Amino acid sequence: MKKLNIKSLAIASILLVGMSSCSDFLNRPAEDTYTTDGFYQTDAQCFQGVNALYNSPWYDFQRGFIKIGDVLSGNVYYSTDNAYQSFVLKSSDSDLKNASASLWSVNAYCNTIIENINMKSGPAVTETTKNTVKGEALTWKAMAYFYLVRCFGAIPIIHSNSEIIASSQSNSVYKNKIEDVYTYIVKDLEKAIELLPASNLPGRIDKYSAYGLLSKVYLTKAGYGQSGTRNAEDLANAAKYAKLVIEESGRTLMPVYSDIFRLKNNGTQSFVGEDLISWQWTIGSQWTCQNSEQSDLALAGFSEFADTWGTWVGLTIDLEDAFGEDASSLTRNNSDARRKATMMMQGDHYDYFWTDKGGFDYDWSKPTSSDGKLTVTYGSGTGSNCVKNIVGDNADHLAGIGVGMDRMATALSTHLLRLADVYLIYAEAVLGNNASTSDAGALSAFNAVRGRSVSNYTPKTSITFDDIFNERRLELACEGDFWYDFVRLSYYKPDDARARLVAQNRGYWNGLEGYYKGTADKSTVTKTVVNISAGNVFFSIPFPDTDQSANPNLSKDPVSFDFSTISF
């Protein structure tokens, strides 16, 4: 993890193309490093140039991805003294700094790739390739800004890193207004849609990826600056673009929910499923090209590499309640398949973990091991542990893609935008400012998502905002997304967003281990609750202190962005 300001990120991205094994997941590049003046001479080299955007610059955002998206929002339990869990997050937080640096790194990569394609691509490069590569970079840039504005609020718009450096303004730029940042994101995506093909190679961004992201952006910006209701034009746009994805992208919901998160169904494999935008990780010689989430989230002892320390990271009691679960009961509620695919609980068996050992049994009463090689440690205060973002042991990784894992390194894709998300975006956009809707399209989208996972499901004939908000939580839990649902709601109903957070049960159980091992009575299991006062609930995360120290202007009021100074 590094501390880098905007200037250093820009310089690094301009000087190096970074043709390393990090790009192996698509169009395997050569192992050498090239200067930009001699590169971008063929279609293959242009695609190699953009490959890194699918993993490496995002690496340091992985921890913030979960801590902001799911710990801060009340889905993941990270112990009671955690800053994200307890709403005492400060600008000095190291994971916050790394998340910010990573997102700005993505922006610098994107800007540099677009400039290099425009200025240095050779005569043999086709216009189709130029357009596709620039469209991918523009979509990734829009995604980075979408995270930045929802995390930090007003931020600088850095359209060209090289121009900022040349003008010696790297440490003097001002933040731009939130509404301007959203306008910039929309412009990036509109240009990307113009350039991208309707279909691309597996795992790569295409036109419908950009449409899907644009629908989510419009749904979010619809509430900004509003009070009580949302902008009708933005809602209409959100519905329009979501509908294009649903009807024209060719993507379908995967029949079995848990299959979405299995390595064999990575976006780079033959079956893309419902993936629209995802980080495509790989196992290579260069650090930062891999998925390291398993180390933070999996039970200690879960792999052969002594690289998992997530024993005390669980799912909150509040999320368990949302799934109709109770950790103080030994009887599981499996009416919603997403529960087991999201959280391990006492008595659960997983045939896709530890496949070489007959599967994995989540059982606190004894160490889990069939051959003495792996022994897990239990201890989550909520009686559950994470399932998503986890591969299993080395045999599971080999079975998935034919390549083993490494220490703190798997190749499991991280979903940022799925078709199910777009279905629910469409339902919410059609609902709009109404109390409920019986619109056939909205119902079809909502019922498709819920019906996939809920046994004996009776399709709804009318849905409300609460139906959709709660469904999004269950569908996308532990996918780094739930906090941004609160941000979207806070734009136009801040008291409602705050009330939902304050009402959550972010506590833990006492005595679970003894109860599960049969040495303590169930009556000794008690529940405690973290008290969140309304004054401590915030919807704009503090700007990292390192950035503010390097650039005092970031502490000042945001200014309007002059769009006449740039082109797309």
C-alpha positions in Angstrom: 0.0 0.0 0.0 1.4 3.4 -1.0 0.7 7.0 -0.3 0.7 8.9 -3.6 -0.7 12.3 -4.5 -2.3 13.2 -7.8 1.0 14.5 -9.3 3.1 11.4 -8.6 0.3 9.1 -9.9 0.1 11.1 -13.1 3.9 11.0 -13.6 4.0 7.3 -13.0 1.3 6.5 -15.5 2.7 8.8 -18.2 6.2 7.3 -18.0 5.3 3.7 -17.9 3.0 1.6 -20.0 3.3 -1.3 -17.5 3.3 -4.2 -19.9 3.6 -6.9 -17.2 2.0 -10.2 -16.4 -0.8 -8.3 -14.7 -2.3 -8.1 -18.1 -2.3 -11.9 -18.7 -6.1 -12.2 -18.3 -6.7 -10.8 -21.9 -4.5 -11.0 -25.0 -1.4 -12.1 -23.1 1.2 -9.4 -23.6 5.0 -9.8 -23.8 6.8 -9.7 -20.5 8.9 -6.6 -21.3 8.3 -2.9 -20.5 7.9 -0.5 -23.4 8.3 3.2 -23.8 5.2 4.8 -25.1 6.9 6.2 -28.2 7.6 2.8 -29.6 4.4 1.2 -28.4 0.7 1.4 -29.7 1.9 0.4 -33.1 -0.5 -2.6 -33.6 -4.1 -3.4 -32.6 -2.7 -6.0 -30.1 -0.4 -3.5 -28.4 -3.3 -1.0 -28.0 -5.4 -3.6 -26.3 -2.4 -4.6 -24.1 -2.1 -0.9 -23.1 -5.6 -0.9 -21.6 -5.4 -4.3 -20.0 -4.0 -3.0 -16.7 -7.1 -1.0 -16.1 -9.0 -4.2 -15.3 -6.9 -4.8 -12.2 -3.6 -3.2 -11.1 -4.5 0.4 -10.4 -7.6 -0.7 -8.5 -5.6 -3.0 -6.2 -5.3 -0.6 -3.2 -9.1 0.0 -3.4 -9.9 -3.6 -2.5 -9.9 -3.1 1.3 -11.8 0.2 1.0 -14.2 -1.5 -1.4 -15.5 -3.7 1.4 -15.0 -1.3 4.4 -16.8 1.6 2.7 -19.3 -0.4 0.7 -20.3 -3.0 3.4 -18.8 -2.3 6.8 -19.8 1.4 6.8 -23.3 0.4 5.5 -23.9 -2.2 8.2 -23.5 -5.4 6.2 -20.1 -6.6 7.4 -19.0 -6.8 11.0 -15.4 -5.8 11.5 -15.4 -5.7 15.4 -16.8 -2.9 17.6 -13.7 -0.8 17.7 -13.4 -0.5 13.9 -13.7 3.1 12.6 -16.0 2.0 9.7 -18.2 -0.1 12.0 -18.6 2.6 14.6 -18.8 5.7 12.4 -15.6 7.3 13.7 -13.8 7.3 10.4 -11.0 10.0 10.2 -9.0 11.5 7.4 -5.9 9.8 8.7 -7.3 6.3 8.1 -4.8 4.2 6.1 -7.4 2.2 4.1 -9.1 5.5 3.2 -5.9 7.0 1.9 -5.1 3.9 -0.1 -8.6 3.9 -1.6 -8.4 7.5 -2.6 -4.9 7.0 -4.1 -6.1 4.0 -6.0 -9.0 5.8 -7.6 -6.9 8.7 -8.6 -4.4 6.2 -10.1 -7.2 4.8 -12.2 -8.0 8.2 -13.5 -4.4 8.9 -14.4 -4.1 5.5 -16.2 -7.2 6.3 -18.2 -6.2 9.8 -19.2 -2.8 8.6 -20.2 -4.1 5.7 -22.3 -6.5 8.0 -24.1 -3.8 10.5 -24.8 -1.4 7.8 -26.0 -4.0 6.3 -28.4 -4.8 9.8 -29.8 -1.2 10.9 -30.2 1.0 7.8 -30.6 -0.9 5.0 -32.2 0.7 3.9 -35.5 -0.8 3.8 -39.0 -1.4 0.0 -38.7 -3.9 0.5 -35.8 -7.5 0.3 -37.0 -10.1 2.9 -36.0 -12.2 0.2 -34.5 -9.4 -0.7 -32.1 -8.7 2.9 -31.2 -12.4 3.5 -30.5 -12.8 0.3 -28.4 -9.7 1.0 -26.3 -10.7 4.6 -25.7 -14.2 3.6 -24.9 -13.0 1.0 -22.3 -10.7 3.7 -20.7 -13.6 6.2 -20.6 -15.9 3.8 -18.9 -13.2 2.9 -16.3 -12.6 6.6 -15.7 -16.3 7.2 -15.2 -16.4 4.3 -12.7 -13.5 5.8 -10.7 -15.2 9.2 -10.6 -18.5 7.6 -9.6 -16.8 6.1 -6.6 -14.9 9.3 -5.8 -18.0 11.6 -5.8 -20.1 9.2 -3.8 -17.3 8.8 -1.2 -15.9 12.3 -0.9 -18.5 14.6 -2.4 -16.9 17.5 -4.3 -13.6 16.5 -5.9 -11.3 17.9 -8.5 -12.0 17.0 -12.2 -8.6 16.0 -13.7 -9.3 15.7 -17.4 -5.7 15.6 -18.5 -2.9 14.8 -16.0 -0.2 15.9 -18.5 -1.7 19.3 -18.8 -2.0 19.7 -15.0 1.6 18.7 -14.6 2.8 21.0 -17.4 1.0 24.0 -15.8 2.5 23.2 -12.4 -1.0 23.0 -10.9 -0.8 19.5 -9.4 -0.9 20.7 -5.9 -3.2 23.7 -6.3 -6.3 22.4 -8.1 -9.7 23.1 -6.5 -12.5 20.7 -5.9 -15.4 21.0 -8.4 -19.0 21.0 -7.5 -20.8 17.7 -7.2 -23.3 18.5 -9.9 -20.3 19.2 -12.3 -18.7 15.9 -11.4 -21.9 14.0 -12.3 -22.1 16.0 -15.6 -18.5 14.9 -16.3 -19.3 11.3 -15.6 -22.2 11.4 -18.0 -20.1 13.0 -20.7 -17.5 10.3 -20.3 -20.0 7.5 -20.6 -21.9 9.1 -23.5 -18.6 9.3 -25.4 -17.8 5.7 -24.4 -21.1 4.5 -25.7 -20.4 6.3 -29.0 -17.0 4.4 -29.3 -17.6 1.0 -27.9 -18.8 -2.1 -29.8 -22.1 -3.8 -28.9 -20.0 -6.9 -27.9 -16.4 -7.3 -26.9 -14.1 -10.1 -25.9 -15.2 -12.0 -22.7 -14.5 -9.9 -19.6 -14.0 -6.7 -21.5 -16.3 -3.6 -21.3 -18.8 -3.2 -24.2 -21.5 -0.6 -25.1 -24.0 -2.2 -22.7 -21.5 -2.1 -19.8 -21.4 1.7 -20.3 -25.2 1.9 -20.7 -25.6 0.0 -17.4 -23.3 2.3 -15.5 -25.0 5.3 -17.1 -28.3 4.1 -15.8 -26.9 3.8 -12.3 -25.3 7.3 -12.5 -28.6 8.8 -13.6 -30.5 7.1 -10.8 -28.0 8.5 -8.3 -27.8 12.0 -9.6 -31.6 12.2 -9.8 -31.8 13.0 -6.1 -28.8 15.4 -5.8 -29.9 18.9 -4.8 -33.5 17.7 -4.4 -35.7 17.6 -1.3 -38.1 14.7 -0.8 -38.4 13.8 -4.5 -36.1 13.1 -7.4 -35.6 14.7 -10.8 -38.0 13.2 -13.2 -35.8 13.6 -16.3 -32.9 11.8 -14.6 -35.2 9.0 -13.5 -36.5 8.6 -17.0 -32.9 8.4 -18.4 -32.0 5.8 -15.7 -35.0 3.7 -16.8 -34.2 4.2 -20.5 -30.6 3.0 -20.3 -31.4 0.2 -17.9 -34.1 -1.1 -20.3 -31.6 -1.1 -23.2 -29.3 -3.4 -21.2 -32.1 -5.7 -20.1 -33.6 -6.0 -23.6 -30.6 -5.8 -25.9 -27.3 -6.8 -24.2 -27.9 -10.5 -24.6 -27.0 -11.1 -20.9 -29.2 -13.2 -18.7 -29.4 -13.9 -15.0 -27.4 -17.0 -14.0 -29.9 -19.6 -12.9 -28.0 -20.5 -9.7 -27.1 -17.5 -7.6 -23.9 -18.9 -6.0 -22.5 -19.7 -9.4 -22.0 -15.9 -10.0 -19.2 -15.9 -7.5 -17.3 -19.1 -8.6 -14.0 -18.9 -10.3 -15.1 -21.1 -13.1 -17.5 -18.4 -14.2 -15.0 -15.5 -14.2 -15.8 -12.9 -16.9 -12.8 -14.1 -18.9 -14.2 -17.6 -19.2 -16.6 -18.8 -21.9 -19.7 -18.2 -19.9 -20.0 -14.5 -19.0 -23.4 -14.8 -17.4 -24.7 -11.5 -16.0 -21.4 -9.6 -15.6 -21.3 -6.1 -17.0 -18.2 -4.5 -15.3 -15.7 -6.4 -13.1 -12.2 -6.3 -12.0 -10.4 -9.2 -13.8 -7.6 -10.4 -11.5 -4.8 -12.8 -12.4 -2.0 -14.7 -10.7 1.3 -13.3 -12.0 4.8 -12.2 -11.0 3.8 -8.6 -10.5 2.1 -7.6 -7.2 -1.2 -5.7 -7.5 -2.6 -7.8 -10.4 -4.3 -10.3 -8.0 -7.4 -10.4 -5.9 -6.4 -10.3 -2.2 -9.9 -10.2 -0.6 -9.8 -13.8 0.5 -7.0 -12.9 3.0 -9.1 -10.3 4.7 -12.4 -12.2 4.7 -11.8 -15.9 4.9 -11.5 -17.9 8.2 -7.9 -18.3 9.5 -6.6 -21.6 8.1 -8.9 -21.6 5.0 -6.0 -22.0 2.5 -2.6 -23.6 2.5 -0.7 -20.3 2.4 -1.3 -19.1 6.0 -2.7 -16.0 4.4 -6.3 -15.7 5.8 -7.2 -13.7 8.9 -10.9 -13.1 8.5 -12.0 -15.3 11.5 -13.3 -12.2 13.3 -14.9 -10.6 10.2 -18.5 -11.7 9.9 -21.8 -10.5 8.6 -23.8 -8.2 10.9 -26.7 -9.4 13.0 -28.7 -6.8 11.1 -28.0 -8.5 7.8 -28.7 -11.9 9.4 -32.1 -10.5 10.5 -32.7 -9.3 6.9 -32.3 -12.9 5.7 -34.5 -14.2 8.5 -31.6 -15.8 10.2 -30.7 -16.2 13.9 -27.2 -17.2 15.0 -28.6 -18.3 18.4 -30.5 -21.1 16.6 -29.0 -24.3 15.2 -31.7 -24.4 12.5 -30.9 -22.6 9.3 -33.3 -20.7 7.2 -32.5 -21.6 3.6 -35.6 -20.1 2.0 -33.4 -17.5 0.2 -30.4 -19.1 -1.5 -28.5 -15.8 -1.3 -28.1 -16.2 2.5 -25.9 -19.3 2.2 -24.1 -17.8 -0.8 -23.3 -14.7 1.3 -22.8 -15.8 4.8 -21.5 -19.1 6.4 -23.4 -20.1 9.5 -23.4 -23.0 11.9 -24.3 -26.3 10.1 -23.7 -25.0 6.5 -22.0 -27.3 4.1 -20.3 -26.0 0.9 -19.5 -28.5 -1.8 -17.6 -25.8 -3.8 -15.1 -25.1 -1.1 -12.4 -27.7 -0.2 -13.5 -29.9 -3.1 -10.5 -32.1 -2.6 -11.7 -32.9 1.0 -15.4 -33.6 0.3 -16.5 -30.0 0.8 -16.3 -27.5 3.7 -18.5 -27.8 6.9 -18.9 -24.6 8.9 -18.9 -26.2 12.4 -17.6 -24.4 15.5 -17.8 -27.6 17.5 -14.6 -29.0 15.9 -11.8 -27.9 13.7 -12.7 -28.5 10.1 -10.2 -30.8 8.3 -10.5 -34.2 6.7 -6.8 -34.9 6.1 -5.0 -32.8 8.8 -3.6 -30.3 6.3 -6.1 -27.4 7.0 -7.7 -26.4 10.3 -9.8 -23.3 10.5 -10.3 -21.0 13.5 -13.7 -19.7 14.4 -14.5 -16.6 16.4 -16.8 -14.1 14.6 -18.9 -12.3 17.2 -22.0 -12.6 14.9 -21.8 -16.3 14.3 -21.3 -15.9 10.6 -18.4 -15.4 8.1 -18.1 -14.2 4.5 -18.6 -16.4 1.5 -18.4 -13.9 -1.5 -14.9 -12.9 -2.6 -13.6 -16.3 -1.5 -12.2 -19.1 -3.7 -11.3 -21.8 -1.1 -8.1 -23.8 -1.0 -5.5 -24.3 -3.8 -7.4 -27.4 -5.1 -10.5 -25.2 -5.6 -8.5 -22.6 -7.5 -7.0 -25.3 -9.7 -10.4 -26.8 -10.4 -11.8 -23.4 -11.3 -9.3 -22.2 -14.0 -6.5 -24.8 -14.0 -4.0 -22.5 -12.3 -3.2 -22.5 -8.6 -3.5 -19.5 -6.2 -0.6 -17.9 -4.4 -0.1 -16.2 -1.1 -2.7 -13.4 -0.8 -3.5 -13.9 -4.5 -6.5 -15.4 -6.3 -7.8 -14.8 -9.8 -11.5 -14.5 -8.8 -13.2 -11.6 -10.6 -14.8 -8.8 -8.5 -18.2 -7.8 -9.8 -18.8 -4.0 -9.9 -22.0 -4.0 -12.0 -24.2 -7.1 -12.6 -27.3 -7.5 -14.7 -29.4 -8.1 -11.5 -28.3 -4.6 -10.3 -29.5 -3.1 -13.5 -32.9 -4.9 -13.1 -33.3 -3.3 -9.7 -32.1 0.1 -11.0 -34.9 -0.2 -13.7 -37.5 -1.0 -11.1 -36.5 1.9 -8.8 -36.3 4.3 -11.7 -39.8 3.4 -12.9 -41.1 3.6 -9.3 -39.6 7.1 -9.2 -41.3 9.4 -6.8 -44.4 7.2 -6.4 -45.3 5.4 -3.2 -45.7 2.1 -5.2 -45.9 0.8 -8.8 -47.6 -2.0 -10.6 -45.8 -1.3 -13.8 -45.4 -4.6 -15.7 -41.7 -3.9 -16.6 -40.7 -2.9 -13.1 -42.5 -5.9 -11.6 -40.9 -8.3 -14.2 -37.4 -7.0 -13.3 -37.9 -7.1 -9.6 -39.6 -10.5 -9.6 -36.9 -12.0 -11.8 -34.2 -11.1 -9.3 -36.1 -12.2 -6.2 -37.6 -15.2 -7.8 -34.2 -16.6 -8.8 -33.2 -17.1 -5.2 -36.4 -17.4 -3.0 -38.0 -20.8 -2.9 -41.8 -21.0 -3.5 -41.7 -17.3 -4.4 -45.1 -15.7 -5.2 -44.4 -12.8 -7.6 -45.4 -9.4 -6.3 -48.1 -7.4 -8.1 -47.0 -4.1 -6.6 -43.7 -2.9 -5.2 -42.5 0.0 -3.0 -39.2 1.8 -2.4 -38.6 -0.4 0.7 -39.2 -3.5 -1.4 -36.5 -2.4 -3.8 -34.1 -1.0 -1.2 -34.2 -4.2 0.9 -33.9 -6.4 -2.2 -30.8 -4.6 -3.3 -29.3 -5.2 0.1 -29.9 -9.0 -0.1 -28.9 -9.3 -3.7 -25.7 -7.3 -3.6 -24.5 -7.8 0.0 -20.7 -8.0 0.3 -20.3 -6.7 -3.2 -19.1 -3.2 -2.0 -22.3 -1.5 -3.0 -24.8 -1.0 -0.1 -23.2 2.2 1.3 -23.9 4.0 -2.0 -27.6 3.1 -1.7 -27.5 5.2 1.5 -25.6 8.0 -0.3 -28.2 8.0 -3.1 -31.0 8.2 -0.6 -29.3 10.9 1.4 -29.2 13.2 -1.6 -32.9 13.9 -1.3 -34.0 12.2 1.9 -31.1 12.5 4.4 -33.3 12.0 7.5 -34.6 8.7 6.0 -31.1 7.5 5.2 -29.9 8.4 8.7 -32.8 6.7 10.4 -32.2 3.5 8.5 -28.6 3.4 9.7 -29.3 4.3 13.3 -31.9 1.5 13.4 -29.4 -1.2 12.5 -28.2 -3.8 14.9 -24.4 -3.7 14.6 -23.7 -5.6 17.8 -22.5 -9.1 18.5 -23.4 -12.2 20.5 -21.7 -13.3 23.7 -21.0 -17.0 24.3 -21.5 -18.3 20.8 -18.4 -20.6 20.9 -19.5 -22.3 24.1 -23.0 -22.7 22.8 -21.9 -24.2 19.5 -19.5 -26.6 21.2 -22.2 -27.7 23.6 -20.5 -26.4 26.8 -22.8 -23.5 27.4 -26.6 -23.1 27.5 -28.3 -21.1 24.9 -29.6 -18.7 27.6 -26.0 -17.4 28.0 -26.0 -16.1 24.5 -26.7 -12.3 24.7 -26.9 -9.6 22.2 -25.3 -6.1 22.4 -25.8 -3.2 20.1 -23.4 -0.5 18.9 -25.1 2.9 19.6 -24.9 5.2 16.6 -25.9 8.7 17.4 -27.5 10.7 14.5 -24.7 13.3 14.8 -22.1 10.8 13.9 -23.8 9.6 10.8 -22.2 11.1 7.7 -22.6 10.6 3.9 -19.4 12.3 2.7 -16.3 10.5 3.8 -13.4 12.7 5.0 -10.8 13.6 2.4 -7.5 11.9 3.2 -5.2 14.2 5.2 -2.3 13.5 3.0 -4.1 15.0 0.0 -5.2 18.0 2.0 -1.7 18.6 3.2 -0.3 18.4 -0.3 -3.0 20.7 -1.7 -4.6 23.2 0.8 -7.1 24.2 -1.9 -8.9 20.8 -1.3 -10.1 22.3 2.0 -11.8 25.2 0.3 -15.2 25.5 -1.2 -15.7 23.8 -4.5 -15.8 25.8 -7.8 -17.7 25.3 -11.0 -15.9 23.4 -13.8 -15.4 25.1 -17.1 -16.5 22.4 -19.6 -15.6 24.7 -22.5 -11.9 24.1 -21.8 -12.1 20.3 -22.6 -13.2 18.0 -25.3 -14.2 14.3 -25.4 
